[in-house]
Amino acid sequence: RLKASNSKVKVCCAAPGLAATNLQVTTSQDDGFHAQWIMRFGQSGEDGTMPLLRCCAAPGVESGDFYEPEGLGNIKGLPAKFTPEPICTNPHSSRILWEESEKACGAFKVE
């Protein structure tokens, strides 16, 4: 929709990897991720922001790019560009996400 409207807005995706933040504490409290010991293998919250910063400020980032840590299992490391999984670029999935987002937030006007 952005391309069709010749928008200058970029849409990128960033995954932090395993960042040692309070998010995992909350997840554990909500019956989610219980193994707090694994956090010693994670990276700092600051390092977890690096893929997002790459998307926002690095030269050459294009709409549709996906960045996450390049280390083992994409848990930690320098941000690198990866190809999104097919479900992420599937037109049917995209349409569902758009429709559900508009139900939750109201209609989006793309300019």
N, C-alpha and C positions, 0 to 999 in steps of 0.2 A: 504493500500500500504506500509506503514511503517512496519507493522507487517510482511507482506510477504517478505520484504527485510531484516528482522532481524535488523532494524535500532534501535539505542539507543535513537533516538529523541522521546520526549514525546509531545503529542498534548493534550492540556487542554483548557478549556474555563472558563472565568471569567466575571462576570457581576458586575459593581460597585454599583448597587442600584441607589438611587437618591442622587447624589453628587452635592453639591452646587458649581458648577464651571461655567466658562464662556460658556460652551457648551450649556446650556439652554438659555443663552442670544442670542447666534447665532441662535439657533433653533427658538426662538421667532421672530427674525428679518426675518427669511426665511419662515414666516407664519406657524410655527409649534407650539410648546408648548408655550401658551400665559400666563398661570396662574403663574406668578412669585411668588405669595403669597405662593404657595405650597412649595417653596424652604426652607421655615423655618422648614419644616418637614424633610428635607433631612439631610445628614451628610456632613462633610467636604470633600473636595477633597482628603485630605490625607487618611481619613477613607475609601473613595471610592476605594483607591488603594489596600486595604487589600486583597480582593479576588484574585487579580492578583499576589500579593506577595506570597500568600498561594500557588498558582499554581507553581510559579517559585522556591520557596525556602523551602517549608515545606517538612519534611520527609513523605514518604508514599503516596505521590501524584502519581497517575497512569495515563497513557495515556487514554484519554476519560473522565476524571473527569471534573465535572462542579461545580464551586464555586460561590456563591453570598451571600449577607447578609441574616442572618437567622431571622431578625426581621419581624414584621408585614408587609405583602405585599412584603417582600424582598426589602424594601426601604432602610433600614439601619440596622446595627447590625454587629456582628462578622461574619466573613466568615464561611460558612458551605457548605458541599458537598450535592448536590442535583442531582436527576436523571433528565437528559435532557428530554424535551418533545419529543414524538415519531418522529415528523417531523425532529428533529435535528439528529436522528440516522437512518433515513430512507435511504436505499441504493440508491434509485432513486434520492432523494434530494442531497445526497452526490455526486453522479455522476454529476448532473447538476452544483453544486457549483464548483467542480473540473474543469469541462470543461469551465465554464464561467471565472474562475480565470485564467486559462491558456490563454484564449482569451485576457484577460486584461493585463496579466503580462508576457506571454510567457510560454513555456513548463517547467514543473518542473521535475527535475531528482531526483528520490528517491533513496538514497543509504543507 
